[in-house]
Amino acid sequence: MSALAVGVIGTGMMGEVHARLLNDRIGSARVVAVSDPDTERRRMVAEAVGAAEFDDPMGLIAAPEVEAVVIASPDHSHAGFAVASVQAGKPCMCEKPLATTVDDARLVVDAEVALGRRLVQVGFMREFDEGHASLVSLRRSGALGEVVAVRSTHVNPAPWAPGVTAERVITQSMIHDIHSARFLSGAEVEAVSASVVPFAAGSSGVDDGAVRFVAARLELVGGAVALLDVNVSSAYGYRVVAEVVGSEGTARTSEGSAVEMWSSGARVEKVSANWPEHFSAAYLTELTAWVSAASEGGVTGPSAWDGLMANVVAEALVDASTRGERVEIARWERPAVYER
Ligand SMILES: NC(=O)c1ccc[n+]([C@@H]2O[C@H](COP(=O)([O-])OP(=O)(O)OC[C@H]3O[C@@H](n4cnc5c(N)ncnc54)[C@H](O)[C@@H]3O)[C@@H](O)[C@H]2O)c1
């Protein structure tokens, strides 16, 4: 079988990571087309992988030589490109979040339901992380008993953009943890509340009103709870730790690095500097699984439905953080194409 011909939309940090992994590490794929309004970055990535350059991302999706699409452009543009991929009948790997609003995410789900099958895989790569996948296997095996709680801590080294608001922290960063709460517990969310800690007034280099920490409490159908927190600015590096508390046992992803060091009266273990380092293996596993499924004309892993549900919870959390109140979430009927 010939290598899957992939077009990449958005050649920023994440688009470049995906393009290089597809081209250099996955023998069954090659990047044939890239599109980005930043012509310098586009050229750099096109030359690195030997791809053609497209001015118009919709033209890339429609191009007959492009068999499958990776969407790594800014969040607000994802849903439109994902709908176009579905309507062109081409499998796509759409970076998280699926959309920035519930209404936009719903358009993607509606497009797949109209088609009658899935063509969108959402970039919630933690499903492909060894530690997170082990937690799911343990939960499914029954070894932990009934799920009582899920905990997740998500630590960024520094704000990723100026003036980061609670809405951006929740929709861009905590959206990963929201998805983790759902796939680690196997339950949907029925109510949320949130607490937000801003940077102290006058913190150097930080805009007024920028958010430093968000804590969320998700009430899950069946009675369990998920406790999630995102630290925007740890000043020490990047960390993600997830834990499933069960009635018969508790399991947690390991923080351990390969090496411990004893120095200056302390024992230290290295912390990842950033997300590409921490989840490098997960991104490769995610793309390998996508290429394998897309070569057969389909997709696997997190679905547009998962993307929509994450947006539903994120929107409720933004509302809860703004109003300082508990917000209930209506039940959604899952279409048959999303039965796993
Ligand atoms: N899964 C993860 O862990 C993870 C990590 C980081 C980023 N992301 C997601 O990946 C996406 C890209 O993030 P990034 O960090 O690479 O951002 P980035 O700003 O580095 O790159 C975005 C690129 O998209 C280009 N762009 C802007 N509008 C476009 C359009 N209409 N069509 C095509 N390209 C367009 C920009 O010029 C830029 O080069 C975001 O949605 C982000 O949330 C996911």
The ligand as an SDF file (V2000), in Angstrom:
LIG
                    3D

 44 48  0  0  0  0  0  0  0  0999 V2000
   -2.3710   18.6040   21.6190 N   0  0  0  0  0  0  0  0  0  0  0  0
   -1.5580   19.4350   22.2300 C   0  0  0  0  0  0  0  0  0  0  0  0
   -0.9480   19.0890   23.2240 O   0  0  0  0  0  0  0  0  0  0  0  0
   -1.3650   20.8250   21.7080 C   0  0  0  0  0  0  0  0  0  0  0  0
   -0.2580   21.5770   22.1230 C   0  0  0  0  0  0  0  0  0  0  0  0
   -0.1030   22.8580   21.5860 C   0  0  0  0  0  0  0  0  0  0  0  0
   -1.0110   23.3790   20.7020 C   0  0  0  0  0  0  0  0  0  0  0  0
   -2.1010   22.6400   20.3450 N   0  0  0  0  0  0  0  0  0  0  0  0
   -3.0950   23.1830   19.4270 C   0  0  0  0  0  0  0  0  0  0  0  0
   -2.5230   23.2130   18.1170 O   0  0  0  0  0  0  0  0  0  0  0  0
   -2.9710   24.3600   17.4090 C   0  0  0  0  0  0  0  0  0  0  0  0
   -1.7700   25.1580   16.9430 C   0  0  0  0  0  0  0  0  0  0  0  0
   -1.0530   25.5870   18.0810 O   0  0  0  0  0  0  0  0  0  0  0  0
    0.4420   26.1220   17.9580 P   0  0  0  0  0  0  0  0  0  0  0  0
    1.0010   26.1250   19.3260 O   0  0  0  0  0  0  0  0  0  0  0  0
    1.1510   25.3990   16.8720 O   0  0  0  0  0  0  0  0  0  0  0  0
    0.1660   27.6210   17.5070 O   0  0  0  0  0  0  0  0  0  0  0  0
    1.0900   28.5250   16.5810 P   0  0  0  0  0  0  0  0  0  0  0  0
    0.6050   29.9220   16.7870 O   0  0  0  0  0  0  0  0  0  0  0  0
    2.5230   28.2170   16.8250 O   0  0  0  0  0  0  0  0  0  0  0  0
    0.7410   28.0500   15.1080 O   0  0  0  0  0  0  0  0  0  0  0  0
   -0.4810   28.3180   14.4710 C   0  0  0  0  0  0  0  0  0  0  0  0
   -0.1870   28.5230   12.9880 C   0  0  0  0  0  0  0  0  0  0  0  0
   -1.4140   28.6120   12.2680 O   0  0  0  0  0  0  0  0  0  0  0  0
   -1.2660   29.6360   11.2830 C   0  0  0  0  0  0  0  0  0  0  0  0
   -2.5860   30.0920   10.8900 N   0  0  0  0  0  0  0  0  0  0  0  0
   -3.3060   31.1500   11.3340 C   0  0  0  0  0  0  0  0  0  0  0  0
   -4.4940   31.2070   10.7140 N   0  0  0  0  0  0  0  0  0  0  0  0
   -4.5120   30.1760    9.8220 C   0  0  0  0  0  0  0  0  0  0  0  0
   -5.4550   29.7110    8.8820 C   0  0  0  0  0  0  0  0  0  0  0  0
   -6.6540   30.3000    8.7370 N   0  0  0  0  0  0  0  0  0  0  0  0
   -5.1370   28.6320    8.1400 N   0  0  0  0  0  0  0  0  0  0  0  0
   -3.9560   28.0200    8.2750 C   0  0  0  0  0  0  0  0  0  0  0  0
   -3.0180   28.3980    9.1700 N   0  0  0  0  0  0  0  0  0  0  0  0
   -3.2950   29.4550    9.9420 C   0  0  0  0  0  0  0  0  0  0  0  0
   -0.4120   30.7030   11.9520 C   0  0  0  0  0  0  0  0  0  0  0  0
    0.1920   31.5450   11.0020 O   0  0  0  0  0  0  0  0  0  0  0  0
    0.5850   29.8230   12.7140 C   0  0  0  0  0  0  0  0  0  0  0  0
    1.7310   29.5380   11.9370 O   0  0  0  0  0  0  0  0  0  0  0  0
   -3.8710   25.1350   18.3750 C   0  0  0  0  0  0  0  0  0  0  0  0
   -5.2050   24.8320   18.1060 O   0  0  0  0  0  0  0  0  0  0  0  0
   -3.4760   24.6250   19.7340 C   0  0  0  0  0  0  0  0  0  0  0  0
   -4.5320   24.6880   20.6860 O   0  0  0  0  0  0  0  0  0  0  0  0
   -2.2690   21.3790   20.8100 C   0  0  0  0  0  0  0  0  0  0  0  0
  1  2  1  0
  2  3  2  0
  2  4  1  0
  4  5  1  0
  4 44  2  0
  5  6  2  0
  6  7  1  0
  7  8  2  0
  8  9  1  0
  8 44  1  0
  9 10  1  0
  9 42  1  0
 10 11  1  0
 11 12  1  0
 11 40  1  0
 12 13  1  0
 13 14  1  0
 14 15  2  0
 14 16  1  0
 14 17  1  0
 17 18  1  0
 18 19  2  0
 18 20  1  0
 18 21  1  0
 21 22  1  0
 22 23  1  0
 23 24  1  0
 23 38  1  0
 24 25  1  0
 25 26  1  0
 25 36  1  0
 26 27  1  0
 26 35  1  0
 27 28  2  0
 28 29  1  0
 29 30  1  0
 29 35  2  0
 30 31  1  0
 30 32  2  0
 32 33  1  0
 33 34  2  0
 34 35  1  0
 36 37  1  0
 36 38  1  0
 38 39  1  0
 40 41  1  0
 40 42  1  0
 42 43  1  0
M  CHG  2   8   1  16  -1
M  END
$$$$
